[in-house]
Amino acid sequence: MKRAKDIFYVVMISLLVPFTSFSQDKVSSFSLLLSKYYVIKNALVGSDAAGAAKAANDFITITKGIDTKTLSANEQTAFKSVQTRLQADANSIAGNKDLAKQRSAFQTLSESVITLTKASKVTKPVYIAYCPMKKAFWISAEQGIKNPYYGSSMLTCGKVSEILK
């Protein structure tokens, strides 16, 4: 019986640990925005236009809900400088089923997100990657290259140009 209780406690703790950071009020609007950006990027890597469109809609919702008062001075300045472009590029991705058009909008979306990332404190390493064929940057949570501009046709084309910690 004691073993069953121990297993129960271990399972419950392992289920609750991922939510502890939310209760500490440390998940910033920017962190949510960056995580949704990664979903857009991964959908484009997989050539999933519908997935990219859905994630872009979620990205727009997060962008509209950001309370700039909760941002640091650097984040506020960066956010205000790219806010309109973030929403326009995300709208372009959300409103398109054409991967080429989505990827084009993703290029400028990435530039804006890079601006925000450089102005923010990141809790995990952020990899800024560069595609020499497209002459464009993107952000990744992983160091391995998975190119969102070409998907499977040039999946590993590119290199990490900068690591933000």
Z-matrix of the N, CA and C atoms (Angstrom, degrees):
N
C 1 1.450
C 2 1.530 1 111.45
N 3 1.351 2 115.97 1 -41.27
C 4 1.463 3 119.70 2 178.92
C 5 1.523 4 110.70 3 -61.29
N 6 1.328 5 117.18 4 -39.34
C 7 1.469 6 121.78 5 179.36
C 8 1.530 7 110.67 6 -62.64
N 9 1.304 8 117.15 7 -39.87
C 10 1.466 9 121.13 8 178.34
C 11 1.525 10 110.54 9 -63.85
N 12 1.343 11 116.86 10 -40.25
C 13 1.460 12 120.70 11 177.65
C 14 1.528 13 110.74 12 -64.11
N 15 1.333 14 115.65 13 -43.81
C 16 1.469 15 120.34 14 179.56
C 17 1.520 16 110.80 15 -60.49
N 18 1.314 17 116.52 16 -43.71
C 19 1.468 18 120.78 17 179.23
C 20 1.526 19 109.66 18 -63.97
N 21 1.331 20 116.90 19 -42.16
C 22 1.451 21 120.97 20 178.17
C 23 1.531 22 111.00 21 -58.55
N 24 1.323 23 117.17 22 -46.71
C 25 1.466 24 121.09 23 -179.42
C 26 1.530 25 111.90 24 -63.96
N 27 1.315 26 116.37 25 -41.56
C 28 1.465 27 119.84 26 178.85
C 29 1.523 28 110.41 27 -62.83
N 30 1.319 29 116.55 28 -43.31
C 31 1.466 30 120.75 29 179.35
C 32 1.525 31 110.28 30 -63.91
N 33 1.327 32 117.46 31 -45.47
C 34 1.464 33 120.53 32 -178.67
C 35 1.530 34 111.59 33 -63.70
N 36 1.317 35 116.53 34 -42.68
C 37 1.465 36 120.07 35 179.37
C 38 1.521 37 109.94 36 -64.12
N 39 1.334 38 117.19 37 -42.73
C 40 1.465 39 119.27 38 -179.49
C 41 1.525 40 111.73 39 -66.07
N 42 1.325 41 117.00 40 -28.13
C 43 1.462 42 119.64 41 176.90
C 44 1.527 43 112.00 42 -76.93
N 45 1.317 44 117.13 43 -31.50
C 46 1.460 45 120.94 44 -176.22
C 47 1.521 46 113.91 45 -87.47
N 48 1.310 47 118.84 46 -24.24
C 49 1.466 48 121.97 47 -176.72
C 50 1.531 49 112.35 48 -55.97
N 51 1.328 50 120.32 49 -43.85
C 52 1.467 51 118.06 50 -179.73
C 53 1.525 52 114.01 51 -60.50
N 54 1.341 53 117.87 52 -21.84
C 55 1.453 54 120.14 53 -177.29
C 56 1.524 55 113.44 54 -92.90
N 57 1.316 56 117.77 55 -6.58
C 58 1.456 57 119.09 56 -177.39
C 59 1.519 58 111.60 57 -65.37
N 60 1.321 59 118.30 58 -33.46
C 61 1.461 60 118.84 59 179.88
C 62 1.530 61 110.97 60 -66.76
N 63 1.332 62 117.54 61 -30.14
C 64 1.452 63 119.45 62 177.73
C 65 1.525 64 110.51 63 -68.74
N 66 1.316 65 117.01 64 -39.85
C 67 1.457 66 119.31 65 -178.57
C 68 1.520 67 111.82 66 -69.62
N 69 1.296 68 118.20 67 -20.54
C 70 1.456 69 121.49 68 178.65
C 71 1.520 70 112.03 69 -84.04
N 72 1.325 71 117.42 70 1.33
C 73 1.460 72 122.72 71 177.88
C 74 1.525 73 111.84 72 57.41
N 75 1.339 74 116.08 73 35.64
C 76 1.456 75 120.46 74 -179.37
C 77 1.528 76 111.96 75 -103.36
N 78 1.311 77 116.84 76 -6.03
C 79 1.454 78 119.31 77 179.09
C 80 1.523 79 107.25 78 -82.60
N 81 1.302 80 115.32 79 107.32
C 82 1.460 81 119.79 80 -177.33
C 83 1.517 82 110.73 81 -81.80
N 84 1.308 83 114.92 82 163.59
C 85 1.463 84 120.23 83 174.44
C 86 1.517 85 109.82 84 -59.60
N 87 1.332 86 115.21 85 -36.56
C 88 1.457 87 118.64 86 179.74
C 89 1.525 88 111.60 87 -64.68
N 90 1.323 89 117.79 88 -39.31
C 91 1.470 90 121.03 89 177.88
C 92 1.521 91 110.66 90 -60.90
N 93 1.339 92 116.18 91 -41.52
C 94 1.463 93 120.21 92 178.14
C 95 1.531 94 110.78 93 -64.85
N 96 1.319 95 115.27 94 -40.83
C 97 1.459 96 120.60 95 179.13
C 98 1.529 97 110.65 96 -63.15
N 99 1.322 98 116.03 97 -44.64
C 100 1.463 99 120.59 98 179.82
C 101 1.526 100 111.06 99 -64.52
N 102 1.318 101 117.16 100 -40.60
C 103 1.465 102 118.62 101 179.48
C 104 1.527 103 110.94 102 -65.39
N 105 1.329 104 117.92 103 -35.66
C 106 1.475 105 120.12 104 178.02
C 107 1.524 106 110.50 105 -72.27
N 108 1.334 107 116.83 106 -33.69
C 109 1.470 108 120.96 107 174.00
C 110 1.531 109 109.32 108 -58.21
N 111 1.337 110 116.34 109 -43.42
C 112 1.471 111 120.44 110 179.20
C 113 1.531 112 111.16 111 -61.17
N 114 1.330 113 117.10 112 -35.80
C 115 1.472 114 120.11 113 178.37
C 116 1.530 115 109.77 114 -66.19
N 117 1.325 116 117.28 115 -41.31
C 118 1.471 117 120.91 116 176.70
C 119 1.525 118 109.09 117 -61.18
N 120 1.337 119 116.02 118 -48.80
C 121 1.471 120 121.06 119 -178.77
C 122 1.525 121 110.67 120 -58.12
N 123 1.321 122 116.86 121 -47.17
C 124 1.466 123 120.18 122 -177.92
C 125 1.523 124 111.68 123 -65.93
N 126 1.316 125 117.78 124 -34.40
C 127 1.465 126 120.33 125 175.94
C 128 1.527 127 110.28 126 -64.75
N 129 1.335 128 116.80 127 -40.64
C 130 1.466 129 119.76 128 178.47
C 131 1.526 130 111.25 129 -69.22
N 132 1.318 131 117.64 130 -35.29
C 133 1.473 132 120.85 131 174.63
C 134 1.526 133 109.00 132 -58.31
N 135 1.328 134 116.14 133 -42.01
C 136 1.464 135 121.66 134 179.96
C 137 1.517 136 114.23 135 -85.25
N 138 1.334 137 117.15 136 7.68
C 139 1.470 138 122.55 137 -178.89
C 140 1.526 139 111.91 138 54.16
N 141 1.322 140 115.67 139 39.76
C 142 1.460 141 123.12 140 -178.85
C 143 1.533 142 108.96 141 -103.90
N 144 1.324 143 116.08 142 89.06
C 145 1.465 144 121.16 143 -177.12
C 146 1.525 145 111.78 144 -62.87
N 147 1.323 146 117.56 145 -40.55
C 148 1.467 147 120.84 146 -179.86
C 149 1.534 148 110.56 147 -65.59
N 150 1.323 149 116.77 148 -41.90
C 151 1.462 150 120.89 149 178.20
C 152 1.520 151 111.88 150 -64.66
N 153 1.330 152 116.69 151 -39.88
C 154 1.467 153 121.13 152 177.79
C 155 1.528 154 110.22 153 -64.81
N 156 1.327 155 117.01 154 -40.65
C 157 1.463 156 121.45 155 179.94
C 158 1.531 157 110.75 156 -64.56
N 159 1.317 158 116.90 157 -44.63
C 160 1.467 159 120.51 158 179.28
C 161 1.528 160 110.48 159 -62.99
N 162 1.323 161 116.77 160 -46.98
C 163 1.468 162 120.41 161 179.79
C 164 1.526 163 111.18 162 -62.80
N 165 1.321 164 116.80 163 -36.32
C 166 1.471 165 120.57 164 178.04
C 167 1.522 166 110.87 165 -65.62
N 168 1.328 167 117.60 166 -37.81
C 169 1.473 168 120.46 167 175.27
C 170 1.527 169 110.48 168 -62.06
N 171 1.322 170 116.73 169 -42.69
C 172 1.468 171 120.99 170 177.31
C 173 1.531 172 110.28 171 -64.07
N 174 1.314 173 116.81 172 -39.30
C 175 1.462 174 123.13 173 178.20
C 176 1.536 175 110.03 174 -60.04
N 177 1.325 176 116.17 175 -43.41
C 178 1.467 177 121.68 176 179.15
C 179 1.530 178 110.06 177 -61.32
N 180 1.327 179 116.07 178 -45.06
C 181 1.462 180 120.78 179 179.60
C 182 1.530 181 110.88 180 -58.90
N 183 1.318 182 116.47 181 -44.90
C 184 1.466 183 120.87 182 179.24
C 185 1.527 184 110.10 183 -64.34
N 186 1.335 185 116.43 184 -44.34
C 187 1.464 186 120.82 185 -179.50
C 188 1.532 187 111.14 186 -58.60
N 189 1.331 188 116.48 187 -43.63
C 190 1.463 189 120.84 188 -179.16
C 191 1.529 190 111.98 189 -68.05
N 192 1.330 191 116.12 190 -26.44
C 193 1.458 192 120.25 191 -176.71
C 194 1.516 193 115.01 192 -90.91
N 195 1.317 194 117.70 193 -0.17
C 196 1.463 195 119.71 194 -178.07
C 197 1.527 196 110.53 195 -69.63
N 198 1.315 197 114.94 196 125.21
C 199 1.466 198 121.65 197 175.37
C 200 1.524 199 106.76 198 -92.28
N 201 1.306 200 116.74 199 105.45
C 202 1.470 201 120.74 200 -175.03
C 203 1.522 202 112.25 201 -61.56
N 204 1.335 203 117.63 202 -20.06
C 205 1.464 204 120.23 203 178.42
C 206 1.524 205 111.60 204 -66.43
N 207 1.326 206 116.83 205 -22.83
C 208 1.463 207 119.95 206 -179.85
C 209 1.526 208 112.36 207 -85.82
N 210 1.323 209 117.19 208 -6.58
C 211 1.462 210 121.62 209 -178.65
C 212 1.527 211 110.62 210 -90.69
N 213 1.322 212 114.90 211 154.50
C 214 1.466 213 119.17 212 174.45
C 215 1.528 214 108.49 213 -68.96
N 216 1.319 215 116.72 214 168.71
C 217 1.468 216 120.52 215 179.60
C 218 1.520 217 111.09 216 -59.33
N 219 1.329 218 117.49 217 -43.41
C 220 1.475 219 121.17 218 178.43
C 221 1.525 220 111.29 219 -62.98
N 222 1.341 221 116.33 220 -43.18
C 223 1.465 222 120.52 221 179.81
C 224 1.533 223 110.75 222 -65.21
N 225 1.335 224 116.60 223 -40.57
C 226 1.463 225 120.28 224 178.60
C 227 1.521 226 111.25 225 -59.97
N 228 1.328 227 115.84 226 -47.01
C 229 1.465 228 120.62 227 -179.90
C 230 1.522 229 110.46 228 -61.19
N 231 1.334 230 116.07 229 -47.61
C 232 1.467 231 120.40 230 -179.24
C 233 1.529 232 110.80 231 -63.87
N 234 1.333 233 116.66 232 -45.19
C 235 1.462 234 120.30 233 -177.95
C 236 1.524 235 111.46 234 -62.32
N 237 1.320 236 116.34 235 -45.98
C 238 1.468 237 119.87 236 -179.84
C 239 1.524 238 111.61 237 -62.65
N 240 1.335 239 116.93 238 -31.96
C 241 1.467 240 119.72 239 -178.93
C 242 1.529 241 112.86 240 -74.17
N 243 1.338 242 117.49 241 -21.62
C 244 1.470 243 119.55 242 -176.46
C 245 1.528 244 113.72 243 -120.87
N 246 1.312 245 117.88 244 -1.96
C 247 1.461 246 121.61 245 -174.03
C 248 1.529 247 113.25 246 -53.74
N 249 1.308 248 117.56 247 -48.98
C 250 1.464 249 121.23 248 -178.44
C 251 1.523 250 110.66 249 -63.20
N 252 1.326 251 116.35 250 -43.34
C 253 1.462 252 120.76 251 -179.94
C 254 1.525 253 111.66 252 -66.87
N 255 1.344 254 117.06 253 -39.12
C 256 1.469 255 120.40 254 176.78
C 257 1.521 256 110.53 255 -56.27
N 258 1.321 257 115.77 256 -49.10
C 259 1.459 258 120.10 257 -177.86
C 260 1.524 259 111.89 258 -67.66
N 261 1.321 260 117.57 259 -39.37
C 262 1.473 261 120.31 260 179.79
C 263 1.527 262 111.06 261 -65.49
N 264 1.337 263 116.53 262 -44.29
C 265 1.470 264 119.53 263 -179.96
C 266 1.524 265 111.62 264 -67.52
N 267 1.336 266 116.46 265 -41.66
C 268 1.462 267 119.74 266 177.69
C 269 1.532 268 110.54 267 -64.49
N 270 1.330 269 117.31 268 -39.35
C 271 1.471 270 120.91 269 175.69
C 272 1.521 271 111.02 270 -61.51
N 273 1.315 272 116.58 271 -39.67
C 274 1.463 273 120.78 272 179.36
C 275 1.531 274 110.90 273 -64.56
N 276 1.323 275 116.76 274 -40.28
C 277 1.469 276 120.48 275 178.01
C 278 1.528 277 109.49 276 -68.32
N 279 1.330 278 116.32 277 -44.54
C 280 1.467 279 120.82 278 -177.73
C 281 1.524 280 112.37 279 -65.34
N 282 1.320 281 116.90 280 -34.10
C 283 1.458 282 120.94 281 -175.38
C 284 1.515 283 114.58 282 -91.00
N 285 1.310 284 117.24 283 7.33
C 286 1.464 285 121.32 284 -177.08
C 287 1.512 286 111.83 285 -121.49
N 288 1.312 287 116.26 286 142.90
C 289 1.463 288 121.32 287 172.75
C 290 1.529 289 109.97 288 -107.17
N 291 1.329 290 115.71 289 -4.37
C 292 1.465 291 122.82 290 -179.85
C 293 1.531 292 109.14 291 -87.11
N 294 1.332 293 116.36 292 114.19
C 295 1.465 294 121.07 293 -177.70
C 296 1.524 295 112.78 294 -57.78
N 297 1.315 296 117.35 295 -38.75
C 298 1.464 297 120.06 296 -179.08
C 299 1.528 298 110.61 297 -61.33
N 300 1.329 299 116.56 298 -41.99
C 301 1.465 300 120.43 299 178.69
C 302 1.525 301 111.37 300 -70.20
N 303 1.324 302 116.04 301 -38.68
C 304 1.464 303 119.62 302 176.66
C 305 1.531 304 110.34 303 -62.16
N 306 1.315 305 116.00 304 -44.07
C 307 1.466 306 119.82 305 -178.91
C 308 1.526 307 111.69 306 -66.88
N 309 1.298 308 117.35 307 -33.49
C 310 1.459 309 121.11 308 176.56
C 311 1.534 310 110.11 309 -64.81
N 312 1.325 311 116.84 310 -45.66
C 313 1.467 312 120.89 311 177.92
C 314 1.525 313 110.74 312 -66.96
N 315 1.323 314 116.61 313 -32.49
C 316 1.460 315 120.70 314 178.89
C 317 1.528 316 111.16 315 -64.04
N 318 1.313 317 116.70 316 -31.50
C 319 1.467 318 120.50 317 179.13
C 320 1.528 319 110.40 318 -59.74
N 321 1.314 320 118.04 319 -49.78
C 322 1.470 321 119.86 320 -179.36
C 323 1.529 322 111.12 321 -75.86
N 324 1.342 323 117.33 322 -30.98
C 325 1.463 324 119.75 323 173.45
C 326 1.528 325 109.41 324 -59.36
N 327 1.321 326 116.25 325 -43.13
C 328 1.465 327 121.36 326 179.75
C 329 1.520 328 111.65 327 -61.53
N 330 1.319 329 117.00 328 -41.08
C 331 1.470 330 120.43 329 178.76
C 332 1.530 331 110.18 330 -59.68
N 333 1.318 332 116.53 331 -42.08
C 334 1.469 333 121.02 332 179.39
C 335 1.523 334 111.29 333 -67.50
N 336 1.323 335 116.64 334 -43.24
C 337 1.461 336 120.21 335 -179.65
C 338 1.531 337 110.27 336 -66.48
N 339 1.310 338 117.61 337 -34.99
C 340 1.467 339 120.77 338 175.64
C 341 1.532 340 109.90 339 -62.80
N 342 1.318 341 116.87 340 -42.77
C 343 1.464 342 121.10 341 176.88
C 344 1.531 343 110.43 342 -57.35
N 345 1.326 344 116.62 343 -46.17
C 346 1.467 345 120.91 344 178.59
C 347 1.519 346 112.06 345 -64.50
N 348 1.316 347 116.14 346 -42.92
C 349 1.462 348 120.71 347 -177.56
C 350 1.521 349 111.14 348 -63.37
N 351 1.306 350 116.38 349 -40.87
C 352 1.466 351 119.82 350 179.91
C 353 1.529 352 111.86 351 -67.98
N 354 1.321 353 117.41 352 -23.56
C 355 1.461 354 121.43 353 -179.91
C 356 1.528 355 112.19 354 -89.21
N 357 1.335 356 116.61 355 -7.54
C 358 1.461 357 121.51 356 -174.38
C 359 1.518 358 112.10 357 -110.61
N 360 1.313 359 114.07 358 162.92
C 361 1.462 360 120.65 359 171.55
C 362 1.520 361 106.20 360 -89.89
N 363 1.318 362 116.63 361 123.82
C 364 1.458 363 120.31 362 178.57
C 365 1.521 364 108.89 363 -100.21
N 366 1.326 365 115.93 364 144.80
C 367 1.454 366 120.45 365 -179.57
C 368 1.518 367 112.64 366 -92.76
N 369 1.315 368 115.81 367 -19.73
C 370 1.465 369 122.50 368 177.87
C 371 1.518 370 107.11 369 -129.17
N 372 1.334 371 117.67 370 154.35
C 373 1.470 372 118.66 371 177.88
C 374 1.533 373 111.82 372 -58.35
N 375 1.310 374 114.84 373 141.49
C 376 1.461 375 122.71 374 176.91
C 377 1.521 376 106.72 375 -121.12
N 378 1.313 377 115.75 376 128.45
C 379 1.460 378 121.37 377 -176.23
C 380 1.524 379 109.58 378 -104.15
N 381 1.309 380 115.59 379 121.99
C 382 1.463 381 120.45 380 175.06
C 383 1.518 382 105.96 381 -95.76
N 384 1.323 383 115.58 382 117.71
C 385 1.462 384 121.61 383 -176.72
C 386 1.527 385 109.62 384 -109.27
N 387 1.329 386 114.32 385 157.50
C 388 1.470 387 120.72 386 -176.92
C 389 1.523 388 109.62 387 -131.36
N 390 1.325 389 116.13 388 134.69
C 391 1.457 390 122.88 389 175.85
C 392 1.526 391 107.91 390 -106.16
N 393 1.339 392 117.76 391 112.23
C 394 1.460 393 119.75 392 -178.55
C 395 1.533 394 113.09 393 -70.05
N 396 1.311 395 117.66 394 -24.93
C 397 1.471 396 120.41 395 179.27
C 398 1.535 397 110.65 396 -71.54
N 399 1.312 398 116.50 397 -41.04
C 400 1.469 399 122.11 398 -179.12
C 401 1.538 400 111.45 399 -90.70
N 402 1.346 401 114.51 400 -16.73
C 403 1.477 402 120.76 401 -174.57
C 404 1.531 403 109.47 402 56.68
N 405 1.341 404 114.25 403 50.31
C 406 1.454 405 120.34 404 -175.74
C 407 1.527 406 110.81 405 -144.05
N 408 1.321 407 114.48 406 151.56
C 409 1.456 408 122.56 407 179.38
C 410 1.519 409 110.21 408 -103.64
N 411 1.331 410 115.81 409 161.86
C 412 1.448 411 122.91 410 168.62
C 413 1.514 412 108.16 411 -153.83
N 414 1.320 413 116.47 412 168.28
C 415 1.458 414 122.00 413 179.33
C 416 1.524 415 108.90 414 -110.83
N 417 1.327 416 114.42 415 143.60
C 418 1.451 417 120.25 416 177.82
C 419 1.521 418 109.91 417 -136.60
N 420 1.316 419 116.06 418 151.99
C 421 1.461 420 121.48 419 175.28
C 422 1.525 421 110.06 420 -85.68
N 423 1.329 422 116.67 421 -14.27
C 424 1.464 423 122.06 422 -179.27
C 425 1.523 424 109.90 423 -116.01
N 426 1.313 425 114.39 424 153.09
C 427 1.460 426 119.21 425 179.53
C 428 1.534 427 112.00 426 -76.09
N 429 1.318 428 117.61 427 -28.06
C 430 1.464 429 121.26 428 179.42
C 431 1.518 430 111.33 429 -65.44
N 432 1.314 431 116.12 430 142.38
C 433 1.468 432 121.69 431 -177.59
C 434 1.527 433 110.54 432 -84.65
N 435 1.325 434 114.26 433 124.56
C 436 1.465 435 123.05 434 170.58
C 437 1.518 436 104.96 435 -135.82
N 438 1.313 437 115.52 436 101.66
C 439 1.457 438 122.75 437 -168.88
C 440 1.534 439 112.51 438 -76.65
N 441 1.341 440 117.61 439 116.54
C 442 1.464 441 120.69 440 179.36
C 443 1.526 442 113.58 441 -77.09
N 444 1.328 443 117.57 442 -15.17
C 445 1.461 444 120.39 443 -177.04
C 446 1.524 445 113.20 444 -82.41
N 447 1.322 446 116.86 445 -22.80
C 448 1.463 447 120.01 446 -177.98
C 449 1.530 448 113.35 447 -127.09
N 450 1.317 449 118.04 448 -9.34
C 451 1.458 450 120.18 449 179.10
C 452 1.508 451 112.22 450 58.41
N 453 1.310 452 116.54 451 -140.28
C 454 1.465 453 121.40 452 -174.25
C 455 1.524 454 113.53 453 -66.98
N 456 1.325 455 118.26 454 -21.36
C 457 1.473 456 119.42 455 -178.48
C 458 1.531 457 112.00 456 -69.88
N 459 1.324 458 118.21 457 -25.99
C 460 1.476 459 122.60 458 176.89
C 461 1.517 460 108.53 459 -147.58
N 462 1.314 461 116.48 460 52.45
C 463 1.455 462 122.54 461 -170.58
C 464 1.525 463 113.87 462 -55.56
N 465 1.310 464 117.38 463 -39.77
C 466 1.473 465 119.36 464 -175.37
C 467 1.516 466 112.88 465 -104.66
N 468 1.309 467 117.45 466 16.83
C 469 1.457 468 121.23 467 178.12
C 470 1.528 469 109.23 468 -73.93
N 471 1.291 470 116.93 469 120.55
C 472 1.448 471 120.83 470 177.34
C 473 1.508 472 111.66 471 135.28
N 474 1.326 473 114.69 472 179.34
C 475 1.462 474 120.27 473 178.56
C 476 1.519 475 108.54 474 -153.41
N 477 1.317 476 115.11 475 155.92
C 478 1.462 477 120.15 476 175.03
C 479 1.531 478 107.17 477 -76.69
N 480 1.313 479 116.19 478 124.39
C 481 1.464 480 119.97 479 -178.25
C 482 1.531 481 112.08 480 -101.41
N 483 1.339 482 116.50 481 -20.52
C 484 1.453 483 119.08 482 -178.14
C 485 1.539 484 108.92 483 -159.78
N 486 1.313 485 115.61 484 145.99
C 487 1.463 486 121.35 485 175.56
C 488 1.517 487 107.88 486 -120.92
N 489 1.326 488 116.00 487 124.00
C 490 1.461 489 121.05 488 177.51
C 491 1.531 490 107.78 489 -101.55
N 492 1.319 491 115.29 490 131.42
C 493 1.477 492 119.78 491 179.89
C 494 1.491 493 110.36 492 -127.38
